[in-house]
Amino acid sequence: MRKVVTAAFVSMDGVMQAPGGPEEDPTGGFDKGGWIVPYINEVFGAEIDDLFGQPFDLLLGRKTYEIFAAHWPFAENSQDDGIAKSFNAATKYVASRKGVDLTWEGSVRLEDAATDVARLKQENGPALITQGGSDLIRTLLANDLIDEVRTLTFPILLGKGKKLFEAGAPPLAFKLTHSKVSPNGVVIARYARAGTVTPGDIALIDPPSELELKRRERMKREG
């Protein structure tokens, strides 16, 4: 079986929009594109090398695909030569109900992300790594198709923008399998799916006080 790995750059307030440059995705008036650039260093590079240093295919939403297709095929003689060669050699699965112009060699359209990714996971092959694609990630989470989440959390607040985990994401438990902090404060973490969310109760008084019971009743009335 194949794993789905969601890898994302996020701010402290969860924004993942346009990390690489100002023209990447200005949707909604987002004007902070390129916010990860001041934090790129050897530790950052080592994490990216680890992620893409093993066989993989890419799993992308339409907008991210169009950004990548306009860049990586032309980047093999740039400073990103290694990543470019890996991306260009990988199969690119593109989730798009509206259709997409598959200009990038090795691209395959997925008409129904949930059904098609579930099918791909049953096959033999390399991990499917998502990049960007907040809508795609929302669909994968809703159908419990993500096996691992890798985040690089940068020490900034962006205030607005597309988020990695939007409101309405289902309750899912994960287990921290690796963590590291770069010298400039980027928190690197890897999480594996780990069953269901198990609530508990830290209340120290049982039975609860009369004041606590009144508080609970008020909360019910207020919804």
N, C-alpha and C positions, 0 to 999 in steps of 0.2 A: 504493500500500500504506500501511497505517496502522502507526505505531510504538507499542510498549508501553513506557511510561516508569514505572519504579518510583521513587516519591519517598518518602523516609522520614526521620523524626527518630530519631536513635539516640544512645545513650550511648556512652562510650568502650569499654564492654564489650559493645556490640552490642545492647542492649535497646531495643525500640521500643514497648513496651506503655504504653498510657494516657499519652501525652505531654501531653494538653491539660487534664486535670482528674481529681480523685480518684474521681469516680463513673463515669469513662469505661469502665474495664475492670479491676475488682478481682479477676479470675480468678486462682486460685492464691494468694490472700492478698496480691496485689500492693498495697502501701500507699504508693507514691511517685507516684501519678498526678498529673499537672500539672507534671512536672519541667522542662519547657521554659520555663515562664512567666517565671522570673526573667531569662531570656536574650533575651526578645523586644525587639527594637529596630528602628531604621530599616533596618539591613543585612539583618536577618532578613525584614522586611516587603518589601524590594526583591526578595529571592530568591523569595518566595511570589508576588509580583506578576508576576515574569518567568515562573514556572511556569504560572500560570493566566491570563496576559495574552494568550494565543493560543487559538484554538479547541481544545477538548478534550472528550472524554467521560470519565466516571469508570468505573473497573473496580474493584469492591469485593467483599470477602468478606461473608458474611451479617452477622457481628457488627458490622463497621465500618459496613455499610449501615444497620443498625438504630440505631446511634449517630447517624449523619448525618441519617437520616430524622426523628429526634426533635428535631433541632436546626435544620438549615439552612432548612427551609421556614418557620420562625418567626423568622428572624433578619434579614429584609430591612430592618428599620428599626432595626437595632442598629449598633454600631461596625464590625461585619463586613459591612456592607451590600453592598459590592462583590463580595466572595467569595460571599456568599449568593446574589446574583442570578446569578452565573456557574454555581454549583453547581446551582441550581434550573433553569436553562435547559438544562444539559447532559443528555445521555442517561446514565442510570445503569445499567451492566451489573452484575448481582449474581450471583456464583458461589455456588450453594447446591444441594447434593444433597438436603438435608432439606426444602427448600421454605422460602419466606419470604413474609411479608405485604407486598406491594408498595404501601405507602401513599404513597410519594413520587412525584409526577407525573413521567412520563418514565422510569420504571424498567422494565428488562427482565431476566428471570431467565435465567441460563445454567445448564443442568443438568450439563453436562460442561465444566469450565473449559478443559482442554487443547484439546479438539476445537473448542469454540465460539470461543475466543480465536484459535486458528489460522485459523479461517474469517473472523473479523472483521478480522484483519490483512491479508487478501487484498482487502478492500473499499477503496473510496475513502472518505476521511473524516478527521476530526481524530485526534490522538494519543489513545491510551487511557492514562489516568493512574491508577495504583494509589495508594491511601492505606490505610495499615494493612494488615491481612489477612495475617498471617504464614503461615497455611496456604495461602492463594491464591498468595503469592509462591513458596512451596516448589514448588507445582505448576508454575508458570510457568517457574521455573528448571530443573526436571527435564525440561521439554520444550523448553528453549532458546527461549522466546518473549519474553524481555525484551530490548529493544534499547538501553535507556539506564537507568542507575541514577543518581538524584540523592540525595545524602545531606547532611544537616546533622548533624554530629557534635558533641555537646555535651560540655564538659569535666567530666563527672561519671561515677562508677561507681555502678550501681544494684544490682549483686550478683545479682539474680534478675529474672525476667520473660521474656516472649516476645521472641525475637530475630529480627532481620532475616534473618540467615543461620544457619539451624540446622545441626546435624550431619547429614551426608548430602547436602549440596548438591553438585551436580556441578562438576567443574573447568571453569571458563569464564574466558577472558581478556577483560579490558576495557582501554580506553585512556582515560586522563584527558584530558578536553577543556576543563575549566574548574575553577579553584579560587580560593578567597578565604577569608580569616579575618576574622571580625567583631572589633570592639574587645574584646568580652568572651570571646573564645576559641572561638567556634563555627566549626568548619571546614566550609566549604561546598564540595562537590565534585560534578562531573558526570563520568560514565563511559559510554563507548559500547562496545558489544560489539565484540570485536576477535579473533575466531578462537579457536584452541585454546591451552591452556597448554603452553609449550615449556620443558621442564626443561634445565638446564645443569649444569656441574660446576666448582666453583672450586678443586678440589684442585690444589695446587702441586707435589706430588711424584708422578712417574710413572716407573716403577711404584711403587705404594704401599709403605710400609714394612712390615716384618714385624709390627710392633705394630698397624698399621692393619688388616692382613689378619686378625689375631686378633680385633680389635674387631668386624669385619664378621661373622665367624663366630659370635661370641657373640650379636650382634644377631639373626642368623637363628634361633639356637636359642631365644632368648627371645621371638621372635615380634614 
